[in-house]
Amino acid sequence: MAVTPALRTLQVLGLLLPLALLMGCSATSIQPERNSNDYFARQLPGLPDDWDPMMSSADRSFFLDDLRASPSEQLRLALLDQHQRWVGTPYRLGGESTRGIDCSALVQRVFAETFRLELPRTTGDQVREGEPVDRDALQVGDLVFFRPPGAYDHVGIYVGEGHFLHASTSQGVKLSRLDNVYWQRHFWQARRTLAPTLLAQRVSLHGEG
């Protein structure tokens, strides 16, 4: 049977449609969930009323200058700036990029980019950094360590107001509460790499030179 132009067009469309649908599903599946204004308004602790999570790094720098923020506030805003960059990035053991990252790599990247401070790559080495801190004496920028079930320990960065930034194995990079039943149960210890006043002197918002 001869293939007419109309039939050939239908055949081509029949091949392209499933391919387009497949590509759309693939693109959707590999893209991490990114932050929304609702997420920031609901989740981020201790933000000033006029803080805009979508502002540029330069605007954030001017904002901090105008705010005359305390060291703890400077650290909190700098860490929330990193939260904006990484939020929703999926967890991947051994990963070190926005395509997938594990907990100790996130801590290493955040400290290098925000505080220009190089930390070791692994949780086992990071837990030897700085000085031990009581849970009741946590300050912004302290490392918090957990021993959940399984072969690996877990680490995050305290951002104040009872929250810490980490790469969750189930939900990717996010903020969680220390008083969550799960994290309370598996809390191990906390470490302070540098005093908050010293960390604040090293703050570099993402995107600055």
Secondary structure, DSSP 8 states (H G I E B T S, - for coil): ----HHHHHHHHHHHHHHHHHHHHHHHHHHS-----HHHHHHH-TT--TT--TTS-HHHHHHHHHHHT--HHHHHHHHHHHHHHHHTT--B-TT-EETTEE-HHHHHHHHHHHHH-----SSHHHHTTSSEEE-GGG--TT-EEEE--SSS--EEEEEEETTEEEEEETTTEEEEEETTSHHHHHHEEEEEESS-HHHHHHT---TT--
